[in-house]
Every structure is written in C-alpha cells, then in structure tokens.
C-alpha cells in the first residue's frame, strides 16, 4: 500500500528541492514532479517527492484524519496491554 502525506512548503532550496513541514518536522522534498510550487502552498509527499499540489483545506482535513488514526492506534495498543480476568 502506498501512502502520501500532506506537507506545507516552508522553504524553496532551488528549482527542484524544498523544505516541507510534515507533522511539525521539516524534511527535504523533491519538486521534480510538480510545477510552480510556492512557499506556503501544500503538497502531497510520497517517497521524498511532492507528487501533487493540494489546497490548504484539503491538507488540513487529511492531517486531522491522520491524527485521528494515530489516536485510535494508541487506544488499540492500550487495550491490547489490558489483561482481562
């Protein structure tokens, strides 16, 4: 299964690289697959490359869903550790 995550472009390094913030962490991302990316825009990142530009509303909705999935995973892990007698 492939997964792309939304990130916000915080710095353009040159014509084909940028620093992108994903979940509070900045990472270097290739821009070879998208055109005309600007600081402040959101991109979908997969395997170190921006594969598509997305709007801010869509990016924030996706980030919220990822947070909810993480919370559910934490709850599931807690319930696995509970011993039932």
Buried (B, 14 or more C-beta within 10 A) or exposed (E): EEEBBBBBBEEBEEEBBBBBBBEEEBEEBBBEEBEEBEEEBBBBBBEEBBBEBBEEEEBBEBBEEBEEEEEEEEEEEEEEEEEEE
